[in-house]
Amino acid sequence: MMKKILLVVCLLTSVEVVAGGGWPQGKKRYYVKVGQNAIVSPYYYSPSGKIIDIRTTSLYTTSFYGEYGVNDRLTAILYLPFFVRATLNEVQYRQSGRVDEAEMLNAFGDTDISLKYTWIKDKPIVVSTTLLFGLP
């Protein structure tokens, strides 16, 4: 029971640290961003801290992020990763000569649609609530 209470308190008091945080966009105002991220690594870092050599893996994401002020308190938010590419490089083993072929996957990423309602604004603090729908 105590864990459930702690979870609820943490969820209700969590701080949003992406984009504009708790601030609303304002009526008919917007913010848009097109982004490109790349993560490439030839290593795996285990939970124990050990570094393990692996085949080089890569993850590339091209995305759209947008916010639109429906009114002065309600902001609609869309995160749309419209191109995601995951790769696993080819590797040839020196002793055996065996080759593990390269693999790749191109896909449409998981989309987030959110509504952010601002309860307190124009004060020293801003308090907002966000309802997020994740679409896999």
Residue pairs with C-beta under 8 A, 6 or more apart in sequence:
15 21
16 22
16 128
16 130
19 31
19 65
19 67
19 77
20 31
20 67
21 126
21 128
22 116
22 118
22 126
22 127
22 128
23 118
23 121
23 126
23 128
24 69
24 72
24 73
24 74
24 75
24 116
24 118
24 121
24 128
25 31
25 67
25 68
25 69
25 75
26 69
26 72
27 69
27 70
27 71
27 72
28 68
28 69
29 68
29 69
30 66
30 67
30 68
30 69
31 66
31 67
32 64
32 65
32 66
32 67
33 64
33 65
33 66
34 62
34 63
34 64
34 65
35 61
35 62
35 63
35 64
35 65
36 60
36 61
36 62
36 63
37 59
37 60
37 61
37 63
38 58
38 59
38 60
38 61
39 58
39 59
39 60
40 56
40 57
40 58
40 59
41 54
41 56
41 57
41 58
42 53
42 54
42 55
42 56
42 57
43 51
43 52
43 53
43 54
44 51
44 52
44 54
45 51
45 52
46 52
55 88
55 89
55 90
55 91
55 100
56 88
56 89
57 86
57 87
57 88
57 89
58 85
58 86
58 87
58 89
59 84
59 85
59 86
59 87
60 83
60 84
60 85
60 86
60 87
61 81
61 83
61 84
61 85
61 109
62 81
62 82
62 83
62 84
63 79
63 80
63 81
63 82
63 109
64 78
64 79
64 80
64 82
65 77
65 78
65 79
65 80
66 77
66 78
67 75
67 76
67 77
68 75
68 76
68 77
69 75
70 76
72 118
72 121
73 117
73 118
73 119
73 121
74 115
74 116
74 117
74 118
75 115
75 116
75 118
76 113
76 114
76 115
77 112
77 113
77 114
77 115
77 116
77 130
78 111
78 112
78 113
78 114
79 111
79 112
79 114
80 109
80 111
81 108
81 109
81 110
81 111
82 108
82 109
83 106
83 108
83 109
84 106
84 107
84 108
84 109
85 104
85 105
85 106
85 107
86 104
86 105
86 107
87 102
87 103
87 104
87 105
88 102
88 103
88 104
89 102
90 99
90 100
90 101
90 102
91 99
91 100
92 98
92 99
92 100
93 99
110 134
110 135
110 136
111 134
111 135
112 132
112 133
112 134
112 135
113 132
113 133
113 135
114 130
114 131
114 132
114 133
115 130
115 131
116 128
116 129
116 130
116 131
117 128
117 129
117 130
117 131
118 126
118 127
118 128
119 127
119 128
119 129
120 126
120 127
